[in-house]
Amino acid sequence: MRTFAALTLIALLAACKPATDRPAAGEDSVDAPAMPEAKADGPAAATTAVSLDGEGLRFVDKNNGKTSLLAFGVPRAQAEEALARVAGKADDRSTNEECGAGTMEFTRFDAMTLNFQDGKFVGWFLGNENGASEYSTLSGIGVGTTRAKAKESVSIADVEDSTLGEEFSIGTGDHVIGGMFAEPGDSAKIDALFAGDNCFFR
């Protein structure tokens, strides 16, 4: 269950995962099972892509390039149904009553988590997990994009003294996309992206 109440990206992405037992000295190591592919098996997956947007999620028709915005503020059921048509069935639902902005509910589809308050879609969080490669901005920025590559198409503003690590933002005004790099430097890769309201403690 996702809690999103951590102070660092490591805690954000690892808190819900069980610890891996290391083999004792002298024992043969055991290969971890391969991570499964993202489902992306919704009825519209073949014809629709999902683009990350500072105002919500943008659905792109692969045939003609037309887009439609799933905006923050729509009812939870509408947001869940829209993403399920592309991503497939949701993995789980959870709640965190300790978020700084108040109680928040979550619905997770592989690496993508939709955030809700008072029954409304208020934010999203894309982690460096199975299925992250299915999402990117319209300019092609996604989890795994390097800082140097991202700077070719957008202006990146670093968030000084962030408690979340190498935090940055893309865009201006109220509808920016936030993110975190795995480490400093131009070769660092994006480890997470998010927009709207999230359960971060700063």
N, C-alpha and C positions, 0 to 999 in steps of 0.2 A: 504494500500500500504506500502510495506516494504521500509524503508529509509536507515537503517544500518548506520546512521551517528551519533549514540549516543556515549557518553563517557563511559557508564556503561551498564552492561548486562540488567539491569532492563529497561533502556530506549530502548535498542535494541529490547526487546521482547514485550514491552508494548506500545510503541509510537503509533502504528497503531490501538490499541484497544480502543473502546469507554469506558469512565468511567462508572462504575456500580453505579446506584443510590441506596443509602442506604435508608431503610424505616425510616420514621420519628418516633420519640419516641412514643410508645404506639401502633404503627401499627404492624400488623403481618408481619413477614418476609416472603418473597416469595422464594421458592427454585429455584435456577438457573437451566435452562434446561441442561440435560446431554450432554456432549461433544460427537459429533458423532464419530463413528469409522473411521479410515483412509480408504480411498477408496481402494487403492491397488488392483484395478480392471482392470489393463491392461491385454492384451491378454497373456502375459508371466508370470503373477503374480504367477500362480500355480507351475511353474517350475523353476523360477529364483529369487534369492535373490540379494539384492544390499548391497555391503560391502563398508564401508568408507575407503578411501585410501589417502595417502598423495600426490599421483600423479594424483588423479581424483576420479572416482568411479569404483569399481570393481564388475562385474556381475558374480554371482556364479550359476552354474547349480546345482539345488538341487538333481538331480538324480545321477550325477557322480562326483560332486565336482570341475569340471573344471571351470577356471575363465578366464574372458577377461576384459581388462582395457579400460575404457572410459577415455582417457588421457586429461589433460589440453591441450588446443590448438586446439581441434577439432572444427569444425564450430558449431554455436549455434543450427541450425536445427538438426544436428546429435545428439547433447547432449540431446536436448528436446525430440526427438523421442525415443531415447534409454531409457530414464527414464520413459517416458509415457507408454512404453510397459509393465512396471511393476507397476508403481505407479498410472496409469490412467491419465485422462486429467488434465492438469495444472490448478491451481486455478486462477492465475493472472500473469500478466507481469507488471513491473514497471521500472523506471529509476531514478537514483540519479546523478545529475550533480555536486555535491559538495564533492564527495569522494576524499580523499587525493591522490589517484592514478589516478584521472581523472574520467570522466563520466563512470558510470557503469550501466549495465542493469541487471535485475533479472527476473527469472521465478520461481514461487513457486509451489511446489507440497506438500500440507499439511505442515509438519514441515521442509521439505527439500527445500532450495532455491539454485538454480544454478546461478552463477554470470558470466557475460559476459562483455568483452570489445572488441571493434572493430570487433564484430561479432564472437568472439571466446570464448569458455568455459575456464574460468580462475580460478574459485574457487567455493566452495560450503559452505553452512552454515546450520547446523542442530540445530534447537531450541527445547526447552522443550515444545512442543506443540503436538496437535493431529497428530499421525502418526510417532512420533519419534522412537517408539519401533520397527518399521519396519527396522531400520538401525543399524548396528554395524560394528566394525572392524572385521577382520578375527579372531582376538583373543577374540572376544566377548565383546568388550568395546563399550558402547553406552551411550546415555543420560539416567541418572538414575543409572549408575554404581557408586558404592562408590569408594573413593580414595583407601581404603584398598584393595578392590577387584581388582581394576585396577593394583595396584602395584604387584599383584601376577604374572602378565604375561608381564608387560612392565615397562620400566623405565620412571618415570614422572619427568620432570624438571619444577619447578615453575618459573614463569616469575616475577622477582623482580620489585616492584614499578610499576606494571601495572595499567593503568588508567581504565582497563576493569574489575577490581575486582580480584577474585582468579583465575588468568589465569595460564595455564600450557601448556606444549607441550609434545608430544609423538614422539619418533624417533629422528633421527639425519640428518644432511645435509639440503638440500633445500626442501626435500619432507616430512616435518613433518606434523602431525595433531595437531592443537591447540585446546584448550578447556577452559572452565571455570567451576569451582566448585561453588555450591550455597553458600558455606561458608567454613571457614577453618576446618581442622581436618580430621582424617582418615575416619570418618563416613559421611563426606560430599559427596553429590551426584553430578555427572556431570550434569550441567545445559545447556551446549551447546558444540558443536564440530564444527570445521571448518578446511578448508585447502585451499591452493592457495591464490589468492587475494580476500580480503574482504574489505568492505567499513567501516573501522574503523578509528577513529581519535584518535591518541595516544598523 
